[in-house]
Amino acid sequence: MAGPVQHDGGSSGAAKAAAVRYDHVTKRYPGQEEPALTDLDLEVPAGEICVLVGPSGCGKTTAMRMVNRTVEITEGDIFVGDTSVREREPARLRRETGYVIQQVGLFPHRTVADNVATVPQLLGWDAKRTAARVEELLALVGLERELAGRYPAQLSGGQQQRVGVARALAADPPVMLMDEPFGAIDPITRERLQNEFLRLQGEIRKTILFVTHDIDEAIKMGDRVAVLKAGGRLAQYATPAELLMDPADEFVEDFVGADRALKRLALMRVSDIDLWKAPLAFVGQATSEVRAKLNGAEVPHALLVDSDRRPIGWLSERDLSADVVPERADSPPDPVLDLDDVMRDALADLLRSGTQYAPVTDAEGRIAGVLSVEIISEFLNSPRALSEEHAATERPHD
Amino acid sequence: MTDAPQLAQVVIHERTGESCIAQNKVFCPGWAIDNFDRYVDPALQQVVLVVVSVALGFAIAFALALLAHRRRWLVPPLIGVTGVFYTIPSLAFFFLLIPISGRGRDTAIIALTAYTLQIIFRNIMAGLANVPREVKDAGRGMGLTERQLLWRVELPLALPEIIAGLRVATVSTVALATLAAFAGGGGLGEEILSNIDFKTGIVIAGGLAILMAFAFDVILIGIQRLLTPWRRAVPA
């Protein structure tokens, strides 16, 4: 596979990323009969997130740690770009490999700025360049400048994890290793950090090996997911959509869970589906026209919109009993969804509000279509879902 | 010995603060003020004994700790050996050394240094052991070499324990150093031994030793505060 690859895109400009290739890698720990990892053979394309997931003791962390040689390879080899990690001096290899762990492991005796500057200092950058990079990174991970002088003990868990990510990115490494980076964080903050990280990855486009035991996190974060089972055997390596649609064996099926159909919705946005059209009604329009449109319409209710086609509400029978369309509708349009909403969230909104239909608007708030529970269930039952490549490659930016 | 001038002084002062001295009260302030000068040199000698012994003890214990940090099997024998030094009765230690290194300050320093080893060694090891595992993991994962990890991460984080060890070692060395007089090592003990029945003299020498211990402790606390600013950082 090609070496370091230049990726275009992202506001921070081109960033280097390198493919990571496991070439029949086996790891045996001394005194243990069964290998911790058995003949792992897979490739992570440059700029993608590969999630290593599986139950505890499946070798996922071992697999990740061999990339920066914090665990040594027993058999086989790992290539970062074109270079075997075995040929690299460990300390140098690690300085070029971002490393984020669950407990963060910030240096408690160093300020936030000094923590972030760890690798630049090891690489001998001058003070000015280091300071500029620190400032850039804190902004990138969304930390206020005044936190730079604080010590880790003065930060919240979420802030610490952001500093950990900034520290890992300091020398712009082509590969990042993340070992359950959000595992020790409360669920609400975790979700926010996940979303932030995905947005960040949209800019930096690193090759990331991400370890988790949480299949939901794997599906959300991964471009590709490697499911490992006991003995460090690869059960399946696929995109999240493939994993959900077509589990390779019973183990993967069980691991992915019975609700995998619903999980697929986490991979989609409302814009990924064909929406229905509702008859539109404008204020002052003759109700007879509206009634005519209602005949044979996909949505059997008329949606009142303003002159910019922004939803005002659903018109009831009573609203339509007048000659002209009134300024207000009997029932509010809620929930109003956005084309960019994640499908799972959209479905949750529909179910929560107890309505059958929800208007979907574009970025300007104009009506783009109508979503219903029926559309979603039809979509889930259609074979088309599997071929929805974009479901795996594009992610919700919420 | 300094018996002769000592007696002369006492005689002189029987004229001024006579009743207090004559009755050998616990503390005679008048005499203390008039004779404070004679304690300055012994006190300074004691400071030198303490500083040199603790510094030497720290240097040796530190070297041993670094050695044992990489070679864990060295820890039990080193704790054993330094523990033996620590348990030898101090007087016996001084007298045992006299035939080898003679009477004088060197003998005193050898004994006092040996006493500090156990405390300082154990505290450095404890400090290094208390460095959180994930901090070391992150450090290694970012490409710090073992040496960089030691000097930039592990030792700074072990500072509180290391300085705690130095404080205990220093205070106990101040106390033990008063016994250095038995080995001819000078110090405040000389003033006590020279007239064991003179209460005011014992109180002054003893009081100075206590003040000295306190002063060393305050200095070490100050150093620790200076070196470990992160420990005072208040969670925001």
Interface residues (C-beta under 8 A of the other chain):
Chain A: N68 T70 P90 A91 R92 L93 R94 R95 E96 Y99 I101 Q102 Q103 V104 G105 L106 F107 P108 H109 R110 T118 V119 L122 R150 Y151 A153 Q154 L155 G164 R167 A168 L177
Chain B: P132 E134 V135 K136 D137 A138 G139 R140 G141 M142 G143 L144 T145 Q148 V153 P156 L157 T228 P229 W230 A233 V234 P235 A236
